[in-house]
Amino acid sequence: MESVLRYNKLKYDKSMFHKKIYLTLFCVYLAVELIYGFYVGNFGKNLILKNDTLFYSTAGWNISRGVGYTFDGKTPNATYQVGYPLFLAFLFKIFGNRILPVFIAQYLMGAFSFILFYRIVEEITSRRLLKIIALFLYFTHHVIFFLNAFVLSEPLGLFMFLIFILCLIKYLKYRNKIYLLLASFSCGYLILVRNVFQALPPFLLIFSFFGKRKFLKECLVLLLISFILVAPYAVRNKIIFGSYKLSFITGKNLFEGMRLQEKKSAQISQDIAKNPAKADAERFKFWLSYALKHPLETLKNYAKNFINLLFSINTADKNHHYSILGFFLIFKNVAVFIGIIIYGSMRRTFLNCLGKNDFVFISLIFVYYNAIFSFGICRDGRFGIFSQIPLYLIFVFILDQYLKRNPRIDNILPSKSN
């Protein structure tokens, strides 16, 4: 009886210790976010920025007041993904057409994202040193701080992205179906926020066939639930615009990503307001024909975009106030990438990692995003967060496996958490 009570007390103390860590990390990250937001100059201001932020804010307000997903209050729109405007509409419905609650929500969501990242790291490794390294890599990603201070979809997208990864890893580890359902729902909403992930469920499903169908049922559930979530919006676009696509900005992104807008843009229909689906399809057809005729130039631009995603050549800050942080981010990501190559190649560490389901799925997500998005515009550092965060997780995973295979080094380091 005494041993049971002692065990329960130790379990309770450990739980309280973890809660204190989560609360401390949450408060520290939130405080730095607020300081950064005030310094950037957007926090606390009813500020509508140009382009993306103007569209998101206006569309969200129109949804909240019952005139549908429109920009002018009358004409149905589907140029951008609907997930973020729906999020804004929810806040506008409660607090009115004010930006301050949006900033507060995004700062809170940013701090929770930091905790989600830490929870993923806890599932990957029990080594305190590696946890500290992982937190440092995420905490010093200044572009995330920057994005939380603007009305942009990336903070919400990153939040759903981390929920998806965490729930998927926890399902693979504990086989609890609740985690699979949460991963599926978060993936579905992630697609509505960032439609670049719309092919991720079928991509994972295809992989399940190569993996001797061990995860065929799980991937089918993921595909089915995410499809159910996005299907109503896809049907809406089919009825209004004649296309099941979730947004009609793909052609524009391909143009900008492959640097084609100056070569042939005059020949592409600009009547987006009347039929954005047709205009987007025309852009896509021209991009495809140009890519097939000029494969070397396409490959060169693709390689540039791939490098931009990983190493953030340009940061999201157009005023260059944080150029030092931008250079540090590039240096840090290069060091992580080199570390993956070095430690992964030592004593069959990478081959050992391939035997771990969670590592394989994180790597597949990393490969998928880079492979798909490198065709589009990548010259803004904000797009790299969905590439670099999995890169940090892969680095921690490989380093953890390397230490397991090198006990002499492992014994020197403060390896295990209490």
C-alpha positions, -999 to +999 in steps of 0.1 A: +000+000+000+028+024+009+046+017-024+014+025-043+010+058-025+047+066-031+042+058-068+011+080-070+029+108-053+059+106-077+035+105-106+016+136-093+049+155-087+061+147-122+028+159-137+029+191-117+066+196-127+056+193-164+027+217-160+050+242-145+074+238-174+045+243-199+033+274-181+067+289-179+074+283-216+040+297-225+045+329-204+080+335-217+071+330-253+040+352-250+060+380-233+086+380-261+058+380-287+042+411-271+075+429-269+083+420-305+047+430-315+050+465-299+084+470-315+072+460-349+044+486-344+013+467-353+000+455-319-029+475-305-036+493-338-067+488-359-044+484-388-053+469-422-023+462-444-022+458-481-028+428-503-033+396-483-041+412-450-067+436-466-084+406-483-084+384-453-098+411-430-125+422-454-135+387-463-137+377-426-158+407-418-182+400-447-186+364-436-193+375-400-221+399-411-237+372-433-229+383-468-208+353-476-172+348-486-169+379-506-146+409-509-170+436-521-200+423-502-217+409-533-194+388-556-185+353-543-148+349-539-124+319-538-091+335-546-076+327-512-082+298-489-113+302-467-099+288-435-084+320-421-113+342-431-136+318-412-113+322-382-115+360-384-152+358-389-156+340-356-136+367-338-154+395-356-188+380-347-178+381-310-158+413-308-169+433-338-147+446-367-116+452-346-081+439-352-069+440-315-088+407-306-072+391-337-037+401-325-044+388-290-058+355-304-027+351-326-003+358-298-020+333-276-020+308-305+017+315-311+025+307-274+004+275-276+022+265-308+055+268-289+040+243-263+028+220-291+063+220-306+078+211-271+052+183-267+063+169-301+099+170-289+090+152-257+076+124-278+108+122-298+134+123-270+137+122-232+171+139-233+171+173-216+199+187-237+181+178-269+149+194-256+168+226-249+184+226-284+150+221-300+134+249-279+163+272-289+158+264-326+121+272-325+124+302-301+150+319-323+128+316-354+120+354-355+098+351-386+072+334-365+072+363-340+069+386-370+039+368-385+019+369-353+019+407-355+001+407-388-033+396-401-019+366-421-029+330-423+005+315-413+000+317-374-033+297-377-017+274-403+013+267-381-009+260-351-030+234-370+002+220-385+017+213-351-015+198-338-016+175-368+020+163-363+016+159-325-016+139-328-002+117-356+029+109-336+009+102-304-013+078-324+017+060-338+031+057-303+000+048-283-025+036-309-053+056-294-080+063-320-088+097-305-054+109-317-060+097-352-094+115-353-078+147-339-050+144-365-076+140-393-097+170-383-067+192-378-054+181-412-087+189-428-088+224-414-051+229-422-060+223-458-087+250-457-061+274-442-031+264-464-043+244-494-008+234-504-015+205-480-045+192-499-026+164-514-009+153-482-035+127-472-034+109-506+004+112-505+006+094-471-020+069-484+003+061-514+032+056-489+011+032-469+012+008-499+050+008-500+050+002-463+034-032-466+000-016-459+007-013-422-010+021-421-035+017-449-065+020-426-051+050-407-043+068-440-078+060-453-094+075-422-071+106-425-081+110-461-118+104-455-122+129-426-101+156-442-121+151-474-154+155-455-142+188-440-131+204-473-158+189-495-186+215-488-163+243-498-151+225-529-187+218-539-195+255-534-167+265-557-179+240-583-214+254-582-203+290-584-171+289-605-173+255-622-142+241-604-136+220-573-104+238-565-101+252-530-085+285-542-077+302-575-043+315-568-022+285-579-015+298-613-003+332-599+020+314-574+034+292-601+041+323-623+059+341-595+077+310-583+091+302-618+096+339-626+072+338-656+050+369-649+072+391-670+075+367-699+040+360-709+016+375-684+001+398-711-014+368-729-032+355-698-067+365-691-069+392-663-107+390-659-103+373-625-134+391-610-157+374-635-142+339-636-112+334-613-113+296-620-108+301-657-081+327-653-062+304-628-066+275-652-052+296-681-022+306-660-016+269-650-018+257-686+007+283-697+031+275-668+029+238-676+036+243-713+065+267-705+080+243-680+079+214-705+095+236-732+122+249-708+130+221-684+165+234-675+153+268-666+124+253-646+147+230-628+170+259-619+142+280-605+129+250-587+163+245-570+163+282-560+129+279-545+138+247-526+169+265-511+147+296-502+123+274-483+150+257-462+173+287-456+150+318-459+172+339-481+146+367-478+128+373-445+093+385-441+104+419-429+104+443-458+119+471-438+150+451-430+149+460-393+159+425-384+186+417-410+209+403-382+182+379-372+176+370-408+213+361-413+213+342-380+182+322-392+200+312-424+232+303-405+212+282-380+192+263-406+224+256-426+240+242-394+210+220-387+210+207-423+247+199-421+242+183-387+215+160-401+238+149-428+268+143-405+250+126-376+227+107-399+256+091-417+274+080-386+271+043-376+239+037-396+220+063-376+198+073-405+189+037-413+180+031-377+157+062-378+139+047-408+127+020-386+108+045-365+073+053-376+072+089-362+105+098-379+092+084-412+060+105-411+078+137-401+102+131-429+074+125-454+057+157-443+090+176-448+096+160-482+060+166-493+059+203-485+093+211-500+085+191-531+051+208-537+058+243-526+091+247-544+071+251-576+055+282-563+066+316-548+092+310-521+110+344-519+092+353-486+106+338-454+071+332-440+065+302-463+096+285-449+082+279-414+063+247-426+096+234-440+120+245-412+100+233-382+100+196-394+137+201-402+143+209-365+123+178-355+143+156-379+175+170-365+165+162-329+154+127-338+186+119-356+207+133-328+187+113-303+193+081-323+229+089-327+234+092-289+216+059-284+241+042-307+271+060-290+267+052-253+302+067-244+291+101-256+256+096-242+269+089-207+289+122-206+258+143-214+229+152-190+207+129-211+175+119-192+147+141-179+135+137-144 
